[in-house]
Amino acid sequence: MPELPSAARLTGALAFAALAGGCDPVVNVYGSFFPAWLICLLLGVAIAAGLRLVFALTELEEHMAPLLLVYPSLALLMACLSWLLLFRN
């Protein structure tokens, strides 16, 4: 099978991205519609902030390497886990 030219590949990828954008679940919160990933992101940041308090109280935070990498990674992990728990079909 011959390979598609790069312009045809790019067009196909852009068409797929444009059509797949409508597949995102939307959550109705008091009459306002929010994308589900935004809810999960906020939830992930809130859980990471709560875990930061737990780590500070148990003095585990002192043993964590670069905090600038640890907490954003923890927030991303919690956001992905909340996506899996809340919106898995």
WOCORHU-V110776 format. One record per residue. N is the residue number from 0. BURIAL is + if it has 9 or more other ideal C-beta (glycine too) atoms within 8 Angstrom, else -. Layout:
N/BURIAL ; N/BURIAL
This chain:
0/- ; 1/- ; 2/- ; 3/- ; 4/- ; 5/- ; 6/- ; 7/- ; 8/+ ; 9/- ; 10/- ; 11/+ ; 12/- ; 13/- ; 14/- ; 15/- ; 16/- ; 17/- ; 18/- ; 19/- ; 20/- ; 21/- ; 22/- ; 23/- ; 24/- ; 25/- ; 26/+ ; 27/- ; 28/- ; 29/- ; 30/- ; 31/- ; 32/- ; 33/+ ; 34/+ ; 35/+ ; 36/+ ; 37/- ; 38/+ ; 39/+ ; 40/+ ; 41/- ; 42/+ ; 43/+ ; 44/+ ; 45/- ; 46/+ ; 47/+ ; 48/- ; 49/- ; 50/+ ; 51/+ ; 52/- ; 53/+ ; 54/+ ; 55/- ; 56/- ; 57/- ; 58/- ; 59/- ; 60/+ ; 61/- ; 62/- ; 63/+ ; 64/- ; 65/- ; 66/- ; 67/- ; 68/- ; 69/+ ; 70/+ ; 71/- ; 72/- ; 73/+ ; 74/+ ; 75/+ ; 76/+ ; 77/+ ; 78/+ ; 79/+ ; 80/+ ; 81/+ ; 82/+ ; 83/- ; 84/- ; 85/+ ; 86/- ; 87/- ; 88/-
